[in-house]
């Protein structure tokens, strides 16, 4: 797994987005690209660097892919109206614009990963290495390029299609390709990755992309395109690769069970302070803003406490989501906890107790603030945790397969896959057979099974339910959140896409803007 964490010299000369900095390939403190990219070791380091932007993406994508939906909101901070707070709140409130640093960061991190993948793919073709080695590295690079473009096309629509290393200014400024052109390339790359990559050799896995990762990605693409038969064929190959459900839902997120048989692809993090470690800190972002996190982030006799008032308060589970869990669903307690306490006059929270959300009632004079519990695990240093970020899990594959089958009128097969997931959650089997009813049941199941894994927004958009669901949620939110701006939740089709970053359009006059933004 440490291969994913290698810090390599080419990080210095790969760019964050498609700008003029792309052509600055030889800073003084880096190895020249003319002498690197020769050996298997060189390319292993280079492909590890192509994974690195996923870590940066994971700390921004929950704003666009989770908080944009009805699953999560934020803790208000009216006493601090700094730009960083206002811009993050704006995404959840549907009032963001092309200068928003956090939607823009998703765009830039995706292109950073694409740039590094392009370098690997292009340079690899020119060297003489063992064919199995080349296939493995090329397959990983194409998976990463495809995944990043899939994220971009769903969030931003038509985007520039960079498919080779940028070596001069002319190559750095491309117009937007059509959505169809982007999807054609995603499918081509994913198919290549499926052919070139091997299934997981063992569990736990290394953390690198596998044939299973690429298969799941392509199935996700086909579901977005409503190619249900093609998606069903792909998803049906996953069990033979060794994937399966863990015994308990919480096992999928345990830091002692990373890259398990349920993991099809997850973004790797490694706690610690040694060179090469790259810790996560999700729990500190998802707890309410407080001067002392200790009541929740202390484990046995290991006291871990910090002031997260500058980082916390985000991705707070909504009451709408909490109310959607069925009675007896074990995933509720595994996914969400309650920080109980009081707010001070500076809008900071003093935590006095850590409570279960099941049948929770606030103590007298206290407030219960829900937080995402599935990323709370033992660690010894604040803001230095070992949690990976799940991208694709086998339970999600089963539910996607159920959806594909239901859309083809195969309700019996769909129910089998749906109920496999429900059984683990401690729920009775669904008996819905009417296609429309079963469709709604599967969507609900995906919502609670994959909550806080950056799937909800994409599910709403691809199924055509984003406008009605978010219109209803927005009306409800306005009655709950009295602090919302007057123009919050202006739900319309234009805002199903985020704006192209204004900074990119200023550099590249060929870039047009999405409708509804200026």
matplotlib code that plots the C-alpha trace (Angstrom):
import matplotlib.pyplot as plt

x = [0.0, 2.9, 3.4, 0.5, 2.2, 5.6, 6.6, 8.4, 10.4, 8.0, 5.4, 7.4, 6.8, 3.3, 0.7, -2.4, -4.5, -4.2, -2.4, 1.0, 2.6, 2.3, 5.2, 7.6, 8.9, 12.3, 12.5, 15.9, 14.9, 13.5, 14.9, 14.7, 11.9, 14.5, 16.4, 13.5, 10.8, 13.2, 12.8, 9.9, 10.8, 10.5, 7.1, 5.9, 6.8, 5.1, 1.8, 1.9, 2.0, -1.0, -3.0, -2.0, -4.5, -7.3, -6.4, -6.7, -10.0, -11.5, -11.3, -13.3, -15.6, -17.9, -19.0, -20.1, -21.1, -22.7, -23.5, -25.1, -27.7, -30.3, -27.9, -25.7, -25.6, -23.3, -23.1, -23.9, -21.2, -22.8, -20.1, -17.5, -18.4, -14.9, -14.7, -13.8, -16.9, -19.3, -18.0, -18.4, -21.8, -22.8, -22.4, -24.8, -27.3, -27.1, -25.8, -22.2, -20.6, -17.6, -15.2, -16.0, -12.6, -14.1, -16.0, -12.9, -10.7, -12.5, -12.0, -8.3, -7.5, -9.2, -7.0, -4.0, -4.6, -5.3, -2.1, 0.0, -1.9, -1.2, 2.5, 2.6, 0.6, 2.6, 6.1, 5.3, 4.6, 8.2, 10.1, 10.9, 9.5, 8.0, 4.6, 2.9, 4.5, 3.5, -0.1, -0.4, 1.0, -0.9, -4.1, -3.8, -3.2, -6.1, -8.4, -7.3, -7.8, -11.2, -12.3, -11.2, -13.0, -16.1, -16.1, -15.6, -18.2, -20.9, -20.1, -19.2, -20.6, -18.5, -14.8, -11.5, -10.2, -6.5, -5.1, -1.4, 1.4, 1.3, 4.7, 4.0, 1.6, -0.5, -1.4, -2.3, -5.4, -8.1, -11.8, -14.5, -15.1, -18.7, -20.2, -20.4, -16.7, -15.7, -17.8, -16.4, -12.9, -13.9, -15.3, -12.3, -9.9, -12.0, -12.2, -8.4, -8.0, -10.3, -8.2, -4.8, -5.4, -5.6, -8.3, -7.2, -4.5, -5.4, -7.3, -6.5, -5.6, -2.6, -4.8, -4.0, -6.7, -7.6, -9.7, -12.6, -12.1, -12.2, -15.2, -17.1, -16.2, -17.4, -20.6, -21.2, -20.7, -23.1, -25.7, -25.4, -26.0, -28.9, -27.2, -28.6, -27.8, -24.2, -23.9, -25.5, -23.0, -20.1, -21.4, -22.2, -18.4, -17.4, -18.2, -15.7, -13.0, -13.4, -15.5, -18.1, -19.8, -18.1, -20.0, -20.9, -21.6, -19.0, -16.3, -16.2, -14.8, -12.6, -9.0, -8.0, -9.8, -8.7, -8.9, -11.0, -13.1, -15.8, -13.5, -13.5, -11.6, -10.8, -8.5, -5.5, -4.4, -1.8, -1.5, 1.8, 4.6, 7.3, 8.3, 5.8, 2.8, -0.2, -2.9, -6.5, -8.6, -12.2, -13.6, -12.2, -13.9, -17.2, -17.6, -19.2, -16.8, -15.5, -12.5, -12.1, -13.0, -11.8, -15.0, -15.4, -11.8, -10.5, -10.1, -9.8, -6.9, -5.5, -6.6, -6.8, -8.2, -7.8, -9.5, -11.2, -13.1, -11.2, -11.8, -15.1, -18.7, -19.1, -21.0, -23.5, -26.1, -29.5, -32.6, -34.2, -31.6, -31.8, -35.6, -35.2, -33.6, -36.0, -36.5, -33.9, -31.4, -28.0, -26.4, -27.9, -25.8, -22.7, -22.9, -24.1, -23.4, -24.6, -22.4, -24.4, -23.7, -24.3, -23.4, -21.6, -22.1, -19.3, -21.3, -18.8, -20.0, -19.0, -19.3, -20.5, -21.4, -21.1, -24.4, -25.9, -28.4, -30.8, -33.8, -31.9, -33.5, -31.5, -30.8, -32.4, -30.7, -28.6, -28.5, -27.7, -25.7, -25.4, -21.9, -20.6, -19.5, -18.3, -15.0, -14.4, -11.7, -8.8, -5.9, -3.3, -2.7, -5.3, -5.9, -3.8, -6.1, -5.8, -9.2, -9.4, -12.1, -14.4, -15.1, -16.6, -17.8, -19.3, -22.6, -22.9, -22.2, -25.0, -27.4, -26.4, -26.9, -30.3, -31.1, -29.9, -32.0, -35.1, -34.9, -34.9, -38.0, -36.0, -37.6, -36.9, -33.1, -33.1, -34.8, -32.2, -29.3, -31.2, -32.1, -28.6, -27.6, -30.7, -30.1, -26.7, -28.3, -30.7, -33.8, -36.5, -36.5, -38.3, -41.2, -41.7, -42.1, -43.7, -40.9, -41.6, -42.0, -38.8, -37.0, -37.8, -36.8, -33.4, -32.8, -33.6, -31.3, -28.4, -29.0, -28.6, -26.0, -23.7, -24.4, -21.4, -19.5, -20.1, -22.6, -25.9, -25.7, -24.6, -27.5, -30.0, -28.8, -28.4, -31.8, -33.5, -34.8, -32.5, -35.0, -38.1, -36.1, -34.1, -37.1, -38.9, -35.8, -35.1, -38.6, -38.1, -34.6, -35.9, -38.2, -35.4, -32.4, -33.3, -29.8, -30.1, -29.6, -32.8, -31.8, -30.9, -32.1, -32.9, -33.4, -33.3, -31.8, -28.8, -27.5, -27.4, -23.9, -21.3, -19.7, -16.4, -13.9, -13.6, -9.8, -9.6, -11.8, -9.7, -6.6, -8.3, -10.8, -12.0, -13.7, -17.4, -19.5, -22.3, -25.8, -27.0, -23.6, -21.8]
y = [0.0, 2.4, 2.6, 4.9, 7.3, 7.7, 11.3, 11.7, 14.4, 14.8, 16.3, 19.6, 19.9, 18.5, 21.2, 21.8, 22.6, 23.2, 26.5, 27.9, 26.3, 23.0, 23.9, 24.6, 21.0, 21.4, 23.4, 23.4, 21.0, 18.2, 15.4, 16.2, 14.5, 13.7, 11.4, 10.1, 7.8, 5.1, 2.2, 0.3, 2.1, 5.5, 4.6, 3.1, 6.4, 8.4, 6.4, 6.8, 10.6, 10.3, 9.0, 11.8, 14.4, 12.1, 12.9, 16.6, 16.1, 14.1, 17.1, 19.3, 16.8, 16.4, 20.0, 19.3, 15.7, 15.4, 18.8, 19.9, 17.2, 16.5, 14.4, 17.1, 20.7, 22.8, 24.3, 28.1, 30.6, 34.0, 35.6, 34.8, 35.8, 35.2, 34.2, 30.6, 30.1, 31.9, 30.1, 26.7, 27.5, 28.8, 25.4, 23.8, 26.7, 26.6, 30.2, 29.5, 31.3, 30.8, 32.3, 29.8, 28.4, 25.0, 24.1, 25.3, 23.1, 20.0, 21.0, 21.7, 18.5, 16.4, 18.0, 17.6, 13.8, 13.8, 15.7, 13.1, 10.2, 11.7, 11.9, 8.3, 7.0, 9.0, 8.3, 4.6, 4.0, 5.0, 2.7, -1.0, -2.7, -6.1, -6.2, -7.2, -4.3, -1.9, -3.2, -2.7, 0.8, 1.9, 0.3, 2.2, 5.5, 5.1, 4.2, 7.4, 9.5, 8.0, 8.4, 12.1, 12.9, 11.1, 13.3, 16.4, 15.7, 15.0, 18.1, 20.6, 19.1, 19.7, 20.2, 20.4, 16.9, 16.7, 13.3, 13.9, 15.6, 19.3, 20.5, 24.0, 26.9, 26.1, 22.7, 24.2, 26.0, 23.8, 24.6, 22.4, 19.1, 17.9, 15.7, 12.9, 13.2, 13.1, 10.0, 8.3, 8.8, 7.7, 4.5, 3.8, 4.4, 2.2, -0.6, -0.5, -0.6, -3.6, -5.4, -4.5, -4.7, -7.9, -8.7, -8.3, -10.8, -11.0, -9.2, -6.8, -5.2, -2.9, 0.2, 0.4, 0.3, -3.2, -4.8, -4.6, -0.9, -0.3, -2.6, -0.7, 2.6, 1.6, 0.1, 3.5, 5.3, 3.0, 3.5, 7.2, 6.7, 4.4, 1.5, -1.0, -4.2, -3.3, -2.3, -5.5, -7.6, -5.8, -5.8, -9.5, -10.2, -8.8, -11.8, -14.0, -11.5, -12.2, -9.2, -9.7, -8.0, -7.7, -9.2, -5.9, -2.5, -0.7, -3.2, -1.4, 1.8, 0.3, 1.4, -2.1, -3.5, -1.2, -2.4, -5.4, -7.7, -5.1, -2.3, -1.9, 1.3, 3.7, 6.7, 5.9, 7.7, 6.7, 8.2, 9.2, 11.7, 9.7, 10.6, 9.1, 9.1, 11.1, 11.2, 12.2, 14.3, 13.9, 13.6, 17.0, 18.6, 16.9, 17.6, 20.8, 23.7, 23.5, 24.6, 21.0, 17.9, 15.6, 14.0, 12.5, 12.1, 10.4, 6.6, 4.8, 6.2, 8.0, 11.6, 13.2, 16.8, 19.8, 23.1, 22.5, 25.8, 26.7, 23.5, 21.9, 22.4, 20.8, 17.9, 17.8, 15.1, 16.5, 15.6, 14.7, 12.0, 10.8, 10.5, 8.4, 5.4, 2.6, 1.4, -1.2, -0.2, -0.8, 1.6, 4.6, 4.1, 3.1, 6.2, 9.1, 10.1, 12.9, 15.6, 17.0, 20.3, 24.1, 27.0, 30.1, 33.6, 33.1, 30.3, 27.7, 24.4, 23.1, 19.3, 17.8, 14.2, 11.8, 10.1, 7.5, 8.8, 5.8, 7.2, 10.3, 13.0, 16.0, 16.4, 19.5, 22.7, 20.8, 20.6, 17.5, 18.1, 15.1, 14.2, 11.6, 8.8, 6.3, 8.1, 8.1, 5.6, 5.3, 7.6, 9.1, 12.6, 15.2, 15.8, 12.8, 9.8, 6.6, 6.7, 6.0, 7.5, 5.0, 5.5, 2.2, -0.5, -3.9, -3.0, -0.1, -2.5, -4.8, -1.9, -0.6, -4.1, -4.2, -0.9, -2.1, -5.2, -3.4, -1.0, -4.0, -5.5, -8.2, -7.4, -10.9, -10.7, -7.0, -8.0, -10.7, -8.1, -5.4, -7.7, -9.0, -5.4, -5.0, -8.2, -7.1, -3.9, -5.9, -5.1, -7.4, -8.3, -5.9, -7.4, -4.5, -5.8, -2.9, -1.3, 2.3, 1.3, -0.9, 2.0, 4.2, 1.5, 1.0, 4.7, 5.0, 2.0, 3.7, 6.9, 5.3, 2.6, 5.1, 8.2, 10.5, 8.7, 11.4, 9.3, 11.0, 14.1, 12.0, 9.5, 12.3, 13.8, 10.6, 9.4, 12.7, 13.2, 16.1, 18.9, 17.4, 16.0, 19.2, 21.5, 19.6, 19.5, 23.2, 24.2, 22.2, 23.6, 27.1, 26.4, 24.8, 26.9, 30.5, 31.7, 30.9, 33.8, 35.0, 33.5, 30.0, 26.9, 28.6, 25.1, 25.0, 22.9, 25.2, 24.5, 20.7, 21.7, 23.7, 26.7, 26.5, 28.3, 32.0, 31.9, 29.3, 31.3, 34.4, 32.4, 30.6, 32.7, 29.6, 28.3, 29.1, 29.2, 26.9, 28.5, 30.4, 31.6, 34.8]
z = [0.0, 0.6, -3.1, -3.2, -0.8, -2.4, -2.7, -6.0, -7.7, -10.6, -8.3, -8.7, -12.4, -12.9, -13.0, -11.0, -14.1, -17.8, -17.7, -18.8, -15.8, -17.6, -19.8, -16.9, -16.8, -15.4, -12.1, -10.5, -7.7, -9.9, -12.0, -15.7, -17.5, -20.2, -17.8, -15.7, -17.2, -18.2, -15.7, -14.1, -10.8, -12.5, -13.8, -10.5, -8.9, -11.6, -11.3, -7.6, -8.2, -10.4, -7.5, -5.2, -6.5, -5.4, -1.8, -2.4, -4.3, -1.4, 0.9, -1.6, -3.4, -0.4, -0.9, -4.5, -4.4, -0.9, 0.5, -2.8, -2.0, 0.6, 2.7, 4.3, 5.2, 7.5, 10.9, 10.7, 11.6, 11.5, 13.6, 10.9, 7.4, 5.9, 2.3, 3.0, 5.0, 2.7, -0.4, 1.2, 2.5, -1.0, -2.6, -0.1, -0.5, -4.3, -4.6, -5.7, -8.7, -11.0, -8.5, -5.8, -4.7, -3.6, -6.7, -8.7, -6.6, -7.7, -11.3, -10.8, -8.8, -11.5, -14.2, -12.0, -11.9, -15.7, -16.4, -14.4, -16.0, -19.5, -18.8, -17.7, -20.7, -23.2, -21.8, -21.2, -24.9, -25.8, -23.5, -23.6, -20.5, -19.8, -21.3, -18.1, -16.3, -19.1, -19.0, -15.3, -15.3, -18.4, -17.0, -13.8, -15.6, -17.9, -15.0, -13.2, -16.3, -17.0, -13.4, -13.3, -16.5, -15.3, -12.2, -14.4, -17.0, -14.4, -12.4, -15.1, -18.3, -21.5, -20.6, -22.4, -23.4, -22.7, -23.9, -24.0, -22.1, -22.6, -23.8, -25.2, -24.8, -27.8, -26.4, -23.0, -24.2, -25.6, -26.1, -24.4, -26.0, -26.2, -23.4, -25.9, -26.8, -23.2, -22.5, -25.6, -24.2, -20.7, -22.1, -24.2, -21.3, -18.9, -21.5, -21.9, -18.1, -17.8, -20.4, -18.9, -15.2, -13.2, -10.5, -6.9, -6.2, -2.5, 0.3, 1.7, -1.6, -2.3, -2.8, -6.5, -9.2, -10.4, -13.1, -10.6, -10.1, -13.9, -14.3, -11.6, -13.2, -16.6, -15.2, -13.4, -16.7, -18.5, -15.8, -16.2, -20.0, -19.2, -20.9, -18.4, -20.1, -20.6, -16.9, -15.8, -17.7, -16.2, -12.6, -12.8, -13.3, -9.9, -7.6, -9.6, -8.8, -5.1, -4.0, -1.3, 1.6, 5.0, 7.9, 9.3, 7.7, 9.9, 8.8, 5.4, 7.0, 9.8, 9.6, 10.6, 7.6, 4.8, 1.1, 2.2, -0.1, -0.1, -1.4, -5.1, -5.0, -2.2, -1.8, 0.3, 3.5, 6.0, 9.5, 11.0, 10.8, 9.0, 5.4, 3.0, 5.4, 4.3, 7.0, 6.7, 9.1, 7.9, 11.4, 12.4, 9.4, 10.1, 13.9, 14.9, 15.4, 19.0, 21.1, 22.3, 20.4, 23.2, 24.3, 20.9, 19.8, 22.9, 22.7, 26.0, 27.9, 24.7, 25.0, 21.6, 21.8, 19.6, 18.7, 15.3, 15.3, 12.1, 10.3, 11.5, 10.9, 7.5, 5.9, 8.8, 8.3, 7.6, 9.6, 6.2, 5.8, 9.5, 9.2, 6.1, 7.9, 8.6, 12.2, 13.1, 10.3, 11.8, 9.3, 11.2, 14.3, 12.3, 10.1, 12.3, 15.9, 18.1, 19.7, 22.6, 24.2, 23.9, 21.6, 22.9, 21.7, 19.2, 17.5, 18.7, 20.3, 23.6, 23.5, 26.8, 25.6, 22.7, 22.2, 20.0, 17.4, 18.0, 19.8, 20.8, 22.8, 23.9, 27.6, 29.3, 28.1, 25.5, 21.8, 19.8, 16.6, 14.3, 12.8, 10.4, 12.6, 9.9, 9.7, 13.5, 14.4, 16.9, 16.4, 18.6, 17.1, 16.2, 12.5, 11.8, 11.1, 9.1, 7.4, 3.7, 1.5, -0.1, -3.8, -4.9, -2.6, -3.4, -1.7, -4.1, -7.0, -5.8, -5.6, -9.0, -10.4, -8.8, -10.5, -13.9, -13.6, -12.5, -15.4, -17.7, -16.0, -14.1, -10.7, -9.2, -9.8, -8.7, -5.4, -4.7, -5.0, -3.1, -0.3, 0.1, 1.2, 3.3, 5.2, 6.4, 7.6, 9.7, 7.6, 6.3, 2.6, 0.3, -1.7, -4.1, -7.7, -9.5, -11.4, -10.3, -6.6, -6.7, -8.4, -5.4, -2.9, -4.6, -4.7, -1.0, -0.3, -2.1, -0.2, 3.3, 2.3, 0.6, 2.7, 2.9, 0.2, -2.5, -4.4, -3.5, -5.8, -8.8, -8.2, -8.1, -11.3, -13.3, -12.4, -13.3, -9.7, -8.6, -9.4, -7.6, -4.7, -4.1, -4.6, -1.8, 0.3, -0.3, 0.8, 4.0, 4.6, 4.5, 7.4, 9.5, 8.7, 9.6, 8.7, 4.9, 2.4, 0.7, -2.7, -1.3, -3.1, -6.4, -7.9, -11.7, -14.4, -15.0, -11.5, -12.1, -13.4, -11.6, -13.4, -15.3, -13.1, -13.9, -13.6, -16.3, -18.6, -18.1, -19.2, -22.0, -24.0, -25.9, -22.7, -22.7, -19.5, -18.5, -18.8, -15.9, -14.7, -15.6]

ax = plt.figure().add_subplot(projection="3d")
ax.plot(x, y, z, "-o")
ax.set_aspect("equal")
plt.show()
